[in-house]
Amino acid sequence: MISRTIALWRTGLVLGLCLGLWACASAPGGDASQQPLTVGTTEPTDGQRRAQIRLELAAAFLENNQPAVALEEANRAVQADPNLAAAHNLRGLVLMQLNEFALAEQSLQQALRLAPRDGDSWHNLGWLHCQQQRFAEATQAFDRALQTPQYQGAGRTWMLRGVCQARAGQMQAAEQSLMRAFEIEPGNPITLYNLAAMLHQRGNSERARFYLRRLNNSEAANAESLWLGVKIENRLQNRDVAQQLGRQLQRRFPDSRQANAYERGAFDE
């Protein structure tokens, strides 16, 4: 069974924008992957076995950034077992990666018809609505995920709820959601970055530094987080610390846009 929640720190996350589907979305799991195989028996049919194998392959290809191949495998999983909600959920994720939003929504809605209490599918539908700027519907979907009994992904759902609220201009609500995400998963780099970026943008750079230091002192630090650290320390007049972060940025990510901006002194961009 697929039960993974993938939350990779592949790229920088700018305020209110998730750059990389797997940082935001969920692999099939929860109620979707635990639904009964058949009525009256615990033995899977041949079709269900084939569907599970195809589902595992699709997840692996998507994680490896091969969405076209992942879609082929997800389609085969659906064909092998049309009643497997996890297959429709993952197919929706792949279609989101391919910017096929209408088809993605059809797949996610089918997953929820089959498993209406699957928090992962509600989470993914919320992220889809967020990308379409359907912010009220996104919040409703995230809330449905959070209300799901035994849901294991509350931290990332609160995080993404906050990201979408920021995109909608609801900054106070966004901060509250991100703080709730931080309480649940204090080491989540996406939450840490977004909290820091939002607080810095709102003029509270002292608090922003608290969260960003946790990120930049970890292996998850990247060009985007180091550059934000430079700007925060520069605003707080901590020139030596800003220079230390800048040198680290140049050494570790010399070809990045952020390193170029540092060299130009573009602290207000």
C-alpha positions in Angstrom: 0.0 0.0 0.0 1.1 3.5 -0.7 1.1 5.5 2.6 3.8 8.1 2.0 3.3 11.8 2.3 6.0 13.4 0.2 7.1 16.9 1.2 10.4 17.6 -0.5 12.4 20.8 -0.2 13.5 20.8 -3.8 13.3 24.5 -4.6 12.8 27.8 -2.9 9.3 28.7 -1.7 8.6 32.4 -2.2 5.9 33.9 -0.1 2.5 32.6 -1.1 3.8 30.4 -4.0 4.7 26.7 -3.8 7.3 26.0 -6.4 7.2 22.2 -6.8 4.1 20.1 -6.6 5.5 17.5 -4.2 6.3 20.1 -1.7 2.6 20.8 -1.4 0.7 17.7 -2.4 0.2 14.3 -0.9 0.8 10.9 -2.2 -2.2 8.5 -1.8 -2.7 7.3 1.7 -5.1 7.3 4.6 -8.7 6.2 3.8 -8.0 6.1 0.1 -5.5 3.3 0.3 -7.1 1.5 3.2 -10.5 0.9 1.6 -11.8 -2.7 1.6 -10.5 -4.7 -1.4 -13.7 -6.6 -2.0 -16.9 -7.2 0.0 -16.7 -10.4 2.0 -13.0 -11.3 1.4 -9.6 -10.0 2.5 -7.9 -11.4 -0.6 -7.2 -8.9 -3.4 -8.2 -9.8 -6.9 -5.7 -9.9 -9.8 -6.9 -6.5 -11.0 -6.4 -5.0 -7.5 -2.9 -6.4 -7.4 -2.1 -5.0 -10.8 -3.5 -1.6 -9.8 -1.4 -1.5 -6.7 1.8 -2.2 -8.6 0.9 0.4 -11.2 0.2 2.9 -8.4 3.6 2.3 -6.8 5.2 2.8 -10.1 3.3 6.0 -10.8 4.3 7.4 -7.5 7.9 6.6 -8.1 7.9 8.2 -11.5 6.2 11.3 -10.2 8.7 11.6 -7.4 11.5 11.3 -10.0 10.0 14.2 -11.9 8.7 12.1 -14.8 5.0 13.1 -14.9 4.3 11.9 -18.4 5.3 8.3 -17.5 3.6 8.6 -14.1 0.4 9.5 -15.9 0.6 6.3 -18.0 1.0 4.2 -14.9 -1.7 6.0 -13.0 -4.1 5.4 -16.0 -3.2 1.8 -15.9 -3.9 1.6 -12.2 -7.4 3.1 -12.7 -8.1 0.7 -15.6 -7.0 -2.3 -13.4 -9.2 -1.2 -10.5 -11.6 1.7 -11.2 -12.7 1.6 -7.5 -9.3 2.3 -6.0 -9.6 5.9 -4.8 -5.8 6.2 -4.3 -5.3 5.7 -8.0 -7.7 8.6 -8.9 -6.0 10.7 -6.2 -2.5 10.1 -7.6 -3.8 10.6 -11.2 -5.1 14.0 -10.1 -1.6 14.9 -8.7 0.1 13.9 -12.0 -2.4 16.0 -14.0 -1.8 18.9 -11.7 1.9 18.6 -12.4 1.1 18.7 -16.1 -1.2 21.8 -15.6 -4.3 19.9 -16.7 -6.4 21.4 -13.9 -9.8 20.4 -15.2 -8.9 16.8 -15.6 -7.1 16.9 -12.3 -10.2 18.1 -10.5 -12.3 15.3 -12.2 -9.8 12.7 -10.8 -9.8 14.1 -7.3 -13.5 14.4 -7.2 -13.8 10.8 -8.2 -11.3 9.8 -5.5 -13.6 11.6 -3.0 -16.7 9.9 -4.3 -15.0 6.6 -3.6 -13.4 7.7 -0.3 -15.2 10.8 1.0 -13.2 10.8 4.2 -9.8 10.7 2.6 -7.9 13.7 4.0 -5.1 13.5 1.4 -7.6 13.9 -1.5 -9.2 16.8 0.3 -5.8 18.4 0.8 -4.9 17.9 -2.8 -8.2 19.4 -4.0 -7.5 22.4 -1.8 -4.1 22.9 -3.4 -5.7 22.6 -6.9 -8.3 25.3 -6.0 -5.5 27.5 -4.7 -3.6 27.3 -7.9 -6.8 28.3 -9.7 -7.2 31.3 -7.3 -10.4 29.7 -6.0 -9.3 30.7 -2.5 -12.6 30.2 -0.6 -13.0 26.7 -2.0 -9.4 26.0 -1.2 -9.9 26.9 2.4 -13.0 24.7 2.6 -11.2 21.7 1.1 -8.3 22.2 3.5 -10.7 22.4 6.4 -12.4 19.1 5.3 -8.9 17.5 5.3 -8.3 18.8 8.8 -11.6 17.5 10.0 -11.0 14.0 8.7 -10.7 11.5 11.6 -7.1 10.1 12.1 -5.7 12.4 9.4 -1.9 12.3 9.5 -1.1 15.4 7.4 -2.4 18.2 9.5 0.9 20.0 9.6 1.3 20.3 5.8 -2.4 21.2 5.4 -2.2 24.0 7.9 1.0 25.1 6.1 -0.6 25.1 2.6 -3.7 26.7 4.0 -1.5 29.6 5.2 0.3 29.8 1.8 -3.0 30.1 0.0 -4.4 32.7 2.5 -1.3 34.8 1.8 -1.9 34.5 -1.9 -5.4 35.8 -1.3 -4.1 38.8 0.7 -5.4 37.4 4.0 -2.1 38.0 5.8 -3.3 37.8 9.4 -5.2 34.6 8.8 -2.2 33.2 6.9 0.1 33.9 9.8 -2.3 32.1 12.2 -2.4 29.0 9.9 1.4 29.0 9.5 1.8 29.3 13.2 -0.4 26.3 13.7 1.6 24.4 11.1 4.8 25.3 13.0 3.3 24.0 16.2 2.6 20.7 14.6 5.8 20.4 12.5 8.4 22.8 13.9 11.1 21.5 11.5 9.1 21.8 8.3 11.4 24.0 6.0 8.5 25.3 3.9 6.6 26.5 7.0 9.7 28.1 8.4 10.5 29.9 5.2 6.9 31.2 4.7 6.6 32.4 8.3 9.9 34.2 8.0 9.1 35.8 4.6 5.7 36.9 5.7 6.9 38.4 9.0 9.8 40.2 7.3 7.4 41.6 4.7 5.1 42.9 7.4 8.0 44.6 9.1 8.6 42.2 11.9 12.1 41.1 11.0 13.1 40.2 14.5 10.5 37.4 14.7 11.3 36.5 11.1 14.9 35.9 12.0 13.9 33.4 14.8 12.2 31.1 12.3 14.6 31.5 9.4 17.6 30.7 11.6 16.1 27.3 12.3 16.0 26.7 8.6 19.4 28.1 7.6 21.1 26.2 10.4 19.7 22.9 8.9 20.5 20.8 5.9 17.4 22.2 4.2 18.9 25.6 3.7 19.0 26.7 0.1 19.7 29.8 -2.0 16.3 31.3 -1.4 16.4 30.9 2.4 20.0 32.2 2.7 19.1 35.2 0.6 16.1 36.0 2.8 18.5 35.7 5.8 20.8 38.2 4.2 17.9 40.7 3.7 16.6 40.2 7.3 20.0 40.7 8.9 20.7 43.7 6.7 17.4 45.3 7.8 18.3 44.6 11.4 21.7 46.3 10.9 23.5 43.0 11.6 26.1 43.6 8.8 28.6 40.9 9.9 25.9 38.2 10.0 24.5 39.4 6.7 28.0 39.1 5.1 28.5 35.6 6.6 25.2 34.5 5.0 26.1 36.2 1.8 29.4 34.4 1.6 27.7 31.1 2.3 25.2 31.9 -0.5 28.0 32.6 -3.0 30.0 29.6 -2.0 27.2 27.0 -2.1 25.0 28.5 -4.9 27.3 30.6 -7.0 25.2 30.5 -10.1 21.9 31.2 -8.4 19.7 34.3 -9.0 20.0 35.0 -5.3 23.8 35.0 -5.4 23.7 37.4 -8.3 21.3 39.7 -6.4 23.6 39.7 -3.4 26.6 40.7 -5.5 24.5 43.6 -6.9 23.4 44.6 -3.4 19.8 44.3 -4.4 18.5 43.9 -0.9 15.1 45.5 -1.6 14.1 43.4 -4.7 
